[in-house]
Amino acid sequence: MDGVAEGLWELADLHEKNGEVAKSLKCLEAICQSTVSFLPVIEVKTRLRIATLLLKHSNNVNHAKSHLERSQLLLKSIPSCFELKCRAYSLLSQCYHLVGAVPSQKQLLNKGLELTESFGEGFSGKLWSCNFNSQLANALIIEGDYQGSVSALEQGYASASEMYYPELQMFFATSVLHVHLMQWEDGSLVEGAVSRCNDVWESIDPDRREQCVGLFFYNELLHIFYLLRICDYKNAGQHVDKLDAAMKTDLQKVQHARELTKELEIVNEGLSQADLPHRDRATLSSRRIQLEVEISNLIGSGFMGQEVLEPAYFGNVKRELGDKLELAPHPIDGEWLPKSAVYALVDLMVVIFGRPKGLFKDCAKRIQSGLNTIQAELVKYGITDGTSEGDLQHSAIWMSGVYLMILMQFLENKVAIELTRSEFVEAQEALLEMKSWFNRFPTILQACESIIEMLRGQYAHCVACYSEAAFHFVEASKLTESKSAQAMCEIYAAVSYICIGDADSYAKVLELIGPIYRTVDSFVGVREKTSALLAYGFLLMRQENLQEARIRLASGLQTTHTTIGNLQLVSQYLTVLGNLALALHDTGQAREILRSSLTLAKKLYDIPTQIWVLSNLTALYEQVDEKANETANREYEKKKVDELQKRLSKAHASAHHHELIKKAKFQVRRPNETDIKRAMAGPSMKVDLDIPESVGLSSSAPRPSSRLMDVDIGRRVTRRA
């Protein structure tokens, strides 16, 4: 009977290679359903193979789980078979993960770890221990057990260290950093995790480092998230440049590999001819070997047909050639995100760093590129125009949620850019698209509700609807648990109240700004501090406390310039300080500051700020009796005012204007109870946009996002000052 089983296995392999998965499964099912009994080991191997095929090529996770649970029962009666038992544990754990059965997954993984402690003292045993600890860390994170997750990852790191396996050490070091970034209870722990990642990466031989493309992207992106959090934008920008260059290089490699693969297919087709002359066959055989080596060098040997029992992907999304960024070797076979998602994140990072510098043309290209990539991937998960979260396969919820979150961040940046450029109608369209996605996936995109409200506030503020803007900013602060996001929304609301300009509004400003200002040094980084100083200084100026305002604003400008490097925020500081210098009759300083501010406002296509600067320059020229400059400046100011008024009129005339500024949250279609349970069972809704989560590590509890990017404080306020 062994020969029969081997024959059916080979036939199943042949059908799979030909893309006939159903026939392959029938061959394997024949062994399990046979009236003649096969040896338990043969049946176990067959069921593992069936489960792998189902996970690779279908959404039928439950069917795969049934085969694996049957394998578990069979393996109990077999005293040896360490590798088979470990493979069964690993695959079944992944099934439990996909169906959201976290308690069962944890119980199973602990049994796997007990097995490795009892029988797995060698290299293989330590590798399987790493596998189980990696999956256990993920399961613990889903339940919010950060400390337990770090403990499991540290166990994996220790095993990797005992094996003197630096690439595997790097996998666990970056995973620990990932968890600390999500939790962030102790800044020194995060800093220590970053430092260890740097040390381990440097310990890997440079030649081997080039083969660790997945680890490189994972490590670099985690470093960027860390540096963004502490507001070290200068160093973060250097990491973004490295990632962008690496992405372009890898894209070229993959394209070349695809071209070689097409040639390889032609060569194989030629070799399949039975009557091929010996000399031609020898030539083609030599070329085939050469092509296989070249392809392997470009994208790694794992793509040259080497089969392992662990599935390389889940949820009916078959990857193209070279479309996997592996983080760890077999049997971990880990990846963070599919390559398309990682590359979309790189585009997003380029946008986040390019937008405050006014590089809008490049940002627009990257945003469109990212949106196209993500929407193409969403189709693979069954998300088309009419799909909502209740329609999703359970196994597709997590990864589609990651793509949806990244998509929303692209749209968020698009809204910010269009508002900066006073393209209000385009901003409306992008914001309404965000609303549409949120309406269809309200549970998965729960974290985005606060962001949408914040952007509605930004839109309202930009079109001079300050009362409505303040309302939406306050609502946005209520919808997030992130103290940083709450502070930023309250600062935005304060600026809108300052623009209203009456006594009641000023009282509300102090209520909002006061608590933030008193605790501003407790925030990680200086983003909240610089924004609070600008708002507080602006308030003091409006209250004619000019000297105190100058002190606050000068301090904020210095921090902004040296640390954040955000041209938009610098422009706002300079505009307010220029107005302040003019009010203090310091015309020399006012002239210098206002000219610098105008240069930046032009670079950013920021028409309202240009108008406000021009009005101050007109007043300055009038003070110093420069009639020619005053006349020319006044004419240019009128031109810009007319241009802005046309854009505002177009925005106000839009059918969507009142919907966006209305003092009420958007009414969305809430899913029914069944849909909610299905969506919440998947971890995608728990993705924190500060750290776009991984396949290996998903966040613990539904909490609104604190966002990777900011829409800068009160960029439209100064034109009314």
C-alpha positions in Angstrom: 0.0 0.0 0.0 3.0 2.3 0.5 3.5 2.3 -3.3 -0.1 3.2 -3.9 0.1 6.2 -1.6 3.4 7.4 -3.1 1.8 7.1 -6.6 -1.2 9.2 -5.5 1.1 11.7 -3.9 3.1 12.1 -7.1 -0.1 12.4 -9.2 -1.4 15.1 -6.7 1.9 17.0 -7.1 1.6 16.8 -10.9 -2.0 18.1 -10.9 -1.0 21.0 -8.5 1.9 22.0 -10.8 -0.6 22.1 -13.7 -2.9 24.3 -11.7 -5.6 21.5 -11.3 -6.0 21.8 -7.5 -9.3 20.0 -7.4 -7.8 16.9 -9.1 -4.9 17.1 -6.7 -7.2 17.1 -3.7 -9.2 14.1 -5.1 -6.0 12.1 -5.3 -5.2 12.8 -1.7 -8.7 12.4 -0.5 -8.7 9.0 -2.1 -6.1 7.9 0.5 -8.1 9.2 3.4 -11.4 7.7 2.2 -10.0 4.3 1.2 -11.7 1.2 2.5 -8.2 -0.4 2.8 -6.3 1.0 5.8 -3.0 2.8 5.2 -0.4 3.2 7.9 -1.2 6.1 10.3 1.9 8.0 9.2 0.8 7.9 5.5 -2.6 9.2 6.4 -1.1 12.0 8.6 1.2 13.1 5.8 -1.7 13.0 3.3 -4.0 15.1 5.6 -1.2 17.6 6.1 -0.8 17.9 2.4 -4.6 18.4 1.9 -4.7 21.1 4.6 -1.8 22.9 2.9 -3.5 22.8 -0.5 -6.8 24.1 1.0 -5.0 27.0 2.8 -3.0 27.9 -0.3 -5.8 27.7 -2.9 -9.1 28.2 -1.1 -10.9 29.9 1.8 -12.0 26.6 3.2 -10.1 27.0 6.5 -12.6 24.8 8.5 -12.0 21.9 6.1 -8.3 22.2 6.5 -8.7 22.4 10.3 -10.8 19.2 10.3 -8.0 17.3 8.5 -5.4 18.7 10.9 -7.4 17.8 14.0 -7.8 14.3 12.7 -4.0 14.2 12.1 -3.5 15.2 15.8 -5.6 12.3 16.9 -3.6 9.9 14.7 -0.3 11.3 15.9 -1.1 10.6 19.6 -0.8 6.9 18.9 2.6 7.3 17.3 5.6 7.6 19.7 8.1 9.2 17.3 7.5 11.5 14.2 8.7 14.7 15.9 8.8 16.7 12.6 5.3 15.6 11.6 3.9 16.4 15.0 5.5 19.9 14.9 4.2 20.5 11.4 0.7 19.5 12.4 0.8 21.8 15.5 2.0 24.7 13.3 -0.5 24.3 10.6 -3.4 23.8 13.0 -2.3 26.8 15.0 -2.5 28.9 11.8 -6.0 27.6 11.2 -7.1 28.6 14.6 -5.6 32.0 14.0 -7.5 32.4 10.8 -10.9 31.5 12.4 -10.2 33.6 15.5 -10.0 30.7 17.9 -7.3 32.3 20.0 -7.7 30.2 23.2 -7.5 27.0 21.2 -4.5 28.3 19.4 -2.7 29.2 22.7 -3.4 25.8 24.2 -2.1 24.0 21.1 1.1 26.1 20.9 1.9 25.4 24.5 1.6 21.7 23.8 3.9 22.2 20.8 6.5 23.9 23.1 6.2 21.1 25.6 6.9 18.7 22.7 10.1 20.6 21.7 11.3 20.6 25.3 10.8 16.8 25.6 12.1 15.7 22.2 13.7 18.6 20.4 17.1 19.3 21.9 18.8 19.6 18.5 18.9 22.3 15.9 15.5 21.2 14.5 13.9 21.3 17.9 15.1 24.8 18.5 13.7 26.0 15.1 10.3 24.5 16.0 10.5 26.2 19.4 11.1 29.5 17.5 8.1 28.8 15.3 5.7 28.1 18.2 7.0 31.1 20.3 6.5 33.4 17.3 2.9 32.2 16.8 2.2 32.3 20.6 3.4 35.9 20.7 0.9 36.8 18.1 -1.9 35.1 19.9 -1.1 36.8 23.1 -1.0 40.2 21.4 -4.5 39.7 20.1 -5.6 39.2 23.7 -3.7 42.4 24.8 -1.1 40.5 26.8 1.9 42.6 25.8 4.1 41.3 28.5 3.4 37.7 27.7 4.0 38.4 24.0 7.4 39.9 24.7 8.3 37.0 26.9 7.5 34.5 24.1 9.5 36.5 21.7 12.4 36.7 24.1 12.3 32.9 24.4 12.5 32.7 20.6 15.4 35.2 20.6 17.2 33.0 23.2 16.8 29.9 21.0 18.0 31.7 18.0 21.1 32.9 20.0 21.8 29.4 21.1 21.8 28.3 17.4 24.1 31.2 16.5 21.6 32.2 13.9 21.7 36.1 13.5 19.0 36.3 10.9 16.6 34.5 13.2 17.8 36.7 16.1 16.9 39.7 14.0 13.4 38.4 13.4 12.7 38.2 17.1 14.5 41.5 17.9 12.4 43.4 15.4 9.2 41.6 16.6 10.0 42.7 20.2 10.5 46.3 19.0 7.1 46.0 17.2 5.3 45.1 20.4 7.1 47.8 22.4 6.1 50.4 19.8 2.4 49.3 20.0 2.4 49.4 23.8 4.9 52.2 24.5 4.7 52.3 28.3 8.4 52.8 28.9 10.4 54.9 26.4 13.6 53.4 27.6 12.4 49.9 26.7 11.6 51.1 23.2 14.9 52.8 22.8 16.7 49.6 24.1 14.8 47.5 21.5 15.8 49.8 18.7 19.4 49.7 19.9 19.4 45.8 19.9 17.9 45.7 16.4 20.8 47.9 15.2 23.4 45.7 17.0 21.9 42.4 15.6 21.6 43.8 12.1 25.3 44.9 12.1 26.3 41.4 13.3 24.9 39.8 10.2 27.5 39.3 7.4 27.0 42.0 4.7 26.6 39.4 2.0 23.9 37.6 3.9 22.3 41.0 4.8 21.6 41.5 1.1 19.5 38.3 1.1 17.4 39.5 4.1 15.2 41.9 2.1 12.1 41.2 4.2 14.0 41.9 7.5 15.5 45.1 6.0 12.1 46.5 5.1 10.5 45.5 8.4 13.4 46.9 10.5 13.6 50.2 8.5 9.8 50.8 8.7 9.8 50.1 12.5 12.7 52.5 12.9 10.7 55.2 10.9 7.6 54.6 13.2 9.8 55.0 16.2 11.5 58.2 14.9 8.1 59.6 13.9 6.8 59.0 17.4 9.7 60.9 19.0 9.6 63.6 16.3 13.1 62.9 15.0 12.0 63.7 11.4 15.6 64.4 10.1 16.8 60.8 10.9 13.4 59.3 9.9 13.8 61.0 6.5 17.1 59.2 6.0 15.4 55.9 6.6 12.7 56.8 4.1 15.2 57.5 1.4 16.9 54.2 2.1 13.6 52.3 1.8 12.6 54.1 -1.4 15.9 53.3 -3.0 15.7 49.6 -1.9 12.1 49.3 -3.2 13.1 50.6 -6.6 16.0 48.2 -6.8 13.9 45.3 -5.8 11.2 46.2 -8.3 13.8 46.1 -11.0 15.1 42.7 -9.8 11.6 41.2 -9.8 10.8 42.6 -13.3 14.1 41.0 -14.6 13.2 37.8 -12.8 9.8 37.7 -14.5 11.4 38.2 -17.9 13.8 35.3 -17.2 10.9 33.2 -16.0 9.1 33.7 -19.2 12.2 32.5 -21.0 12.5 29.6 -18.7 8.9 28.5 -19.5 9.8 28.6 -23.2 12.9 26.5 -22.6 10.9 23.9 -20.6 8.4 23.8 -23.3 11.2 23.0 -25.8 12.6 20.3 -23.6 9.2 18.7 -23.4 9.4 17.8 -27.1 10.1 14.0 -27.4 11.8 14.3 -30.8 14.2 17.1 -29.8 17.8 16.5 -31.2 20.4 15.6 -28.6 22.5 18.7 -29.3 19.5 21.0 -29.0 18.4 19.2 -25.8 21.9 19.7 -24.3 21.9 23.4 -25.2 18.4 23.9 -23.7 19.3 22.0 -20.6 22.3 24.1 -20.1 20.3 27.3 -20.6 17.6 26.0 -18.1 20.2 25.5 -15.4 21.7 29.0 -16.1 18.2 30.6 -15.9 17.3 28.9 -12.7 20.5 30.1 -11.1 19.9 33.7 -12.3 16.3 33.7 -11.0 17.4 32.2 -7.7 20.1 34.9 -7.3 17.5 37.6 -8.0 14.6 36.5 -5.8 15.9 33.6 -3.6 15.8 29.9 -3.9 12.5 29.6 -2.1 10.7 30.4 -5.3 12.3 27.7 -7.4 9.8 25.0 -6.5 11.0 23.9 -3.1 7.9 22.6 -1.3 7.3 22.8 2.4 4.2 21.8 4.3 3.7 25.3 5.8 1.5 27.4 3.5 3.2 30.5 2.2 0.0 32.5 2.1 -3.6 32.4 3.3 -7.0 33.5 2.2 -7.1 32.7 -1.5 -4.5 35.2 -2.5 -1.8 33.4 -4.6 1.4 35.5 -4.8 3.2 36.2 -8.0 6.9 35.5 -8.5 9.0 37.2 -5.9 6.0 38.6 -4.1 7.0 37.6 -0.6 9.2 39.4 1.8 10.3 36.6 4.2 11.3 37.5 7.7 12.5 34.1 8.9 13.6 30.7 7.5 11.6 27.5 7.4 9.8 26.4 9.6 8.9 29.9 10.7 8.4 31.1 7.1 7.3 34.4 8.5 6.4 37.5 6.6 5.2 40.8 8.0 3.0 42.0 5.2 2.7 41.0 1.5 5.2 42.9 -0.6 2.5 45.0 -2.2 1.4 46.3 1.3 5.0 47.0 2.3 5.6 48.9 -0.9 2.4 50.9 -0.4 3.7 51.8 3.1 6.9 53.0 1.5 4.9 55.2 -0.8 3.0 56.4 2.2 6.2 57.3 4.1 7.4 59.3 1.1 4.1 61.2 1.0 4.2 61.9 4.8 7.7 63.4 4.5 7.1 65.1 1.2 3.8 66.8 2.0 5.1 69.3 4.7 7.9 70.3 2.3 5.4 71.2 -0.4 6.5 68.3 -2.8 2.9 67.9 -3.8 3.5 66.7 -7.4 5.6 63.7 -6.2 3.1 63.2 -3.4 0.2 63.0 -5.8 2.0 60.4 -7.9 2.8 58.3 -4.8 -0.8 58.6 -3.4 -2.3 57.5 -6.8 0.3 54.6 -7.0 -0.6 53.5 -3.5 -4.3 53.7 -4.0 -4.0 51.7 -7.3 -1.9 49.0 -5.6 -4.3 48.7 -2.6 -7.5 48.6 -4.6 -6.1 45.9 -6.9 -5.2 43.8 -3.8 -8.6 44.4 -2.2 -10.2 42.8 -5.3 -8.3 39.6 -4.5 -9.9 39.5 -1.1 -13.4 39.9 -2.6 -13.8 43.6 -2.0 -15.4 45.3 -5.0 -17.7 48.3 -5.4 -20.7 46.8 -3.6 -18.9 44.8 -0.9 -19.3 45.5 2.8 -17.6 43.9 5.8 -20.4 41.4 6.3 -19.6 39.9 2.9 -16.0 39.1 3.7 -14.7 35.6 4.2 -13.4 35.3 7.8 -9.9 34.4 6.6 -9.8 37.7 4.5 -10.9 40.0 7.3 -7.5 40.7 8.9 -5.4 41.3 5.7 -8.1 43.3 3.9 -8.4 45.4 7.0 -4.7 46.2 6.9 -5.1 47.3 3.2 -8.1 49.3 4.0 -6.3 51.1 6.9 -3.4 52.0 4.6 -5.8 53.2 1.9 -7.5 55.5 4.4 -4.1 57.0 5.3 -3.5 57.8 1.6 -6.8 59.5 1.4 -6.1 61.4 4.6 -2.9 62.8 3.2 -4.7 63.6 -0.1 -7.3 65.7 1.9 -4.4 67.5 3.7 -2.6 68.3 0.4 -5.8 69.6 -1.3 -6.7 71.8 1.7 -3.1 73.2 1.7 -3.5 74.0 -2.0 -7.0 75.5 -1.4 -8.4 72.9 -3.8 -11.5 72.6 -1.7 -13.6 70.6 -4.1 -10.9 68.0 -4.5 -10.6 67.8 -0.7 -14.4 67.3 -0.5 -14.2 64.3 -2.9 -11.4 62.6 -1.0 -13.1 63.1 2.3 -16.4 61.7 0.9 -14.5 58.7 -0.4 -13.2 58.1 3.1 -16.8 58.4 4.4 -17.9 55.8 1.8 -15.2 53.3 2.9 -16.1 53.9 6.5 -19.8 53.4 5.8 -19.1 50.0 4.2 -16.5 48.8 6.8 -17.5 50.6 10.0 -16.2 47.9 12.4 -12.9 47.2 10.5 -12.3 51.0 10.1 -13.5 52.0 13.5 -10.2 53.8 14.2 -10.9 56.1 11.2 -14.0 57.7 12.6 -12.0 60.2 14.7 -9.7 60.9 11.7 -12.7 61.7 9.5 -14.2 64.0 12.1 -10.8 65.8 12.4 -10.6 66.2 8.6 -14.1 67.6 8.5 -12.9 70.2 11.1 -9.9 71.0 8.9 -12.2 71.4 5.9 -14.6 73.6 7.8 -11.8 75.7 9.1 -10.2 76.2 5.7 -13.5 77.5 4.2 -13.9 79.9 7.2 -16.7 78.0 9.0 -14.9 78.3 12.3 -17.8 77.3 14.7 -18.4 74.2 12.7 -14.7 73.4 12.6 -14.4 73.7 16.4 -17.4 71.3 16.8 -15.8 68.6 14.6 -12.4 68.9 16.3 -14.0 68.5 19.7 -16.0 65.5 18.4 -12.8 64.0 16.9 -11.1 64.3 20.3 -14.0 62.3 21.9 -13.6 59.5 19.4 -10.0 58.6 20.2 -8.3 57.2 23.2 -4.9 58.4 22.1 -3.8 61.3 24.3 -1.7 62.7 21.5 -4.5 62.7 19.0 -6.9 64.2 21.6 -4.4 67.0 22.3 -3.9 67.8 18.7 -7.7 67.9 18.0 -8.2 70.2 21.0 -5.5 72.5 19.8 -7.1 72.6 16.4 -10.4 73.5 18.1 -8.8 76.2 20.1 -7.4 77.8 17.0 -10.8 77.8 15.4 -12.3 79.4 18.5 -9.5 82.1 18.3 -10.6 82.9 14.8 -14.2 83.4 16.0 -12.7 86.0 18.2 -15.3 86.8 20.9 -15.0 86.6 24.6 -16.8 83.3 25.0 -14.6 81.8 22.3 -11.4 83.0 24.1 -12.7 81.4 27.3 -13.1 78.1 25.5 -9.6 78.4 24.1 -8.2 78.6 27.6 -10.2 75.6 28.7 -8.8 73.6 25.8 -5.2 74.8 25.7 -4.6 75.2 29.4 -4.5 71.5 30.4 -2.4 70.7 27.4 0.0 73.5 27.9 0.6 72.5 31.6 1.3 68.9 30.7 2.9 69.4 27.3 6.3 68.0 28.4 4.7 64.6 29.3 4.1 63.8 25.6 6.5 61.7 23.6 8.2 64.0 21.1 7.5 67.7 20.6 4.6 67.8 18.1 2.0 68.7 20.7 4.4 71.2 22.3 5.1 73.2 19.1 1.4 73.2 18.2 0.3 74.3 21.6 2.9 77.1 21.7 1.7 78.4 18.3 -2.0 78.4 19.4 -1.2 79.9 22.8 1.1 82.6 21.3 -1.6 83.4 18.7 -4.2 83.8 21.5 -1.9 86.1 23.5 -1.3 88.2 20.4 -5.1 88.5 19.8 -5.4 89.5 23.4 -2.7 92.2 22.8 -0.2 90.6 25.3 2.4 91.1 22.7 5.7 90.6 24.6 4.5 87.4 26.2 3.2 86.2 22.8 6.6 86.9 21.2 8.4 84.8 23.9 6.1 81.8 23.4 6.2 82.0 19.6 9.9 82.4 19.3 10.4 79.3 21.5 8.0 77.3 19.4 9.5 78.4 16.2 13.0 77.3 17.3 11.8 73.9 18.3 9.8 73.5 15.0 12.7 74.6 12.9 15.4 72.4 14.5 13.4 69.3 15.3 10.3 68.9 13.2 11.4 70.7 10.0 7.8 71.1 8.9 7.7 74.0 6.4 4.0 74.5 6.8 4.2 74.9 10.5 7.3 77.1 10.2 5.4 79.3 7.7 2.6 79.7 10.2 5.0 80.7 13.0 6.7 83.2 10.8 3.4 84.7 9.7 2.2 85.2 13.3 5.6 86.5 14.4 5.7 88.9 11.4 2.4 90.3 12.3 3.5 90.6 15.9 6.7 92.5 14.9 4.6 94.9 12.9 2.3 95.5 15.9 5.4 96.2 18.0 6.6 98.7 15.2 9.7 96.6 14.6 9.5 97.1 10.8 12.9 95.8 10.0 12.3 92.5 11.6 8.8 92.4 10.3 9.9 92.9 6.8 12.5 90.1 7.0 10.1 87.6 8.7 7.2 88.3 6.4 9.2 87.9 3.2 10.5 84.5 4.5 6.9 83.5 5.3 5.7 84.6 1.9 8.4 82.5 0.2 7.3 79.4 2.1 3.6 80.1 1.6 4.2 80.3 -2.2 6.2 77.1 -2.1 3.3 75.4 -0.4 0.7 76.9 -2.7 -0.9 78.2 0.5 -3.1 81.0 -0.8 -4.8 82.1 2.5 -1.4 82.4 4.2 -0.1 84.3 1.2 -3.0 86.8 1.5 -2.5 87.3 5.2 1.3 87.9 4.7 0.6 90.3 1.8 -1.9 92.2 4.0 0.8 92.6 6.6 3.4 93.7 4.1 0.9 96.3 2.7 0.5 97.7 6.2 4.3 97.6 6.6 4.9 99.5 3.4 2.3 102.0 4.5 4.1 102.5 7.8 7.5 103.2 6.2 6.0 105.2 3.4 7.0 103.0 0.5 4.2 104.0 -1.9 5.4 101.9 -4.9 5.7 98.7 -2.9 2.4 99.4 -1.2 0.6 99.8 -4.5 2.2 96.7 -6.1 1.6 94.6 -3.0 -2.0 95.7 -2.7 -2.7 94.8 -6.3 -1.1 91.3 -5.9 -3.1 90.9 -2.6 -6.3 91.7 -4.4 -5.5 89.2 -7.1 -4.9 86.4 -4.5 -8.1 87.4 -2.7 -10.2 87.1 -5.8 -8.6 83.7 -6.6 -9.4 82.4 -3.1 -12.9 83.8 -3.2 -13.6 81.9 -6.4 -12.4 78.7 -4.9 -14.5 79.3 -1.7 -17.6 80.1 -3.7 -17.1 76.9 -5.7 -16.7 74.9 -2.5 -19.8 76.5 -0.8 -21.9 75.9 -3.9 -21.0 72.2 -3.9 -23.8 69.8 -2.9 -21.5 68.2 -0.4 -20.4 71.3 1.4 -23.2 71.4 4.0 -23.0 67.6 4.5 -19.3 68.0 5.5 -19.6 71.0 7.8 -22.9 70.1 9.5 -22.7 69.9 13.2 -23.4 66.1 13.4 -21.4 63.0 13.0 -21.8 61.0 9.8 -24.7 58.5 9.9 -23.2 55.2 8.8 -24.9 51.9 8.1 -24.1 49.8 11.2 -23.7 46.1 10.6 -26.1 43.6 12.2 -25.1 41.6 15.2 -23.7 38.7 13.1 -21.6 41.0 11.0 -20.2 42.7 14.0 -19.2 39.3 15.6 -17.6 38.2 12.3 -15.7 41.4 11.9 -14.6 41.8 15.5 -13.3 38.2 15.5 -10.7 39.2 13.1 -7.8 41.5 14.3 -7.9 43.9 11.4 -10.2 46.3 13.1 -7.5 46.6 15.8 -4.8 48.1 13.6 -3.3 51.2 15.1 -2.3 53.5 12.3 0.8 54.6 14.3 2.1 51.1 13.6 0.5 49.4 10.6 0.3 45.9 12.1 1.8 42.7 10.8 0.6 39.2 9.9 2.7 38.1 12.8 1.7 40.8 15.3 -1.8 42.3 15.5 -2.9 44.9 18.0 -4.9 44.0 21.1 -8.0 46.1 21.5 -10.2 48.3 19.3 -8.8 51.7 19.9 -8.9 54.7 17.6 -5.7 55.7 15.8 -3.2 58.3 16.7 -2.1 58.5 13.0 1.2 58.6 11.3 0.7 62.1 9.9 -0.6 65.4 11.1 -2.7 67.9 9.3 -0.9 71.0 10.6 -2.3 73.3 13.1 -4.6 76.1 12.0 -3.1 76.7 8.6 -6.0 78.9 7.6 -6.3 80.9 10.8 -4.1 83.9 10.1 -6.0 85.5 7.3 -8.6 86.6 9.8 -6.1 88.0 12.3 
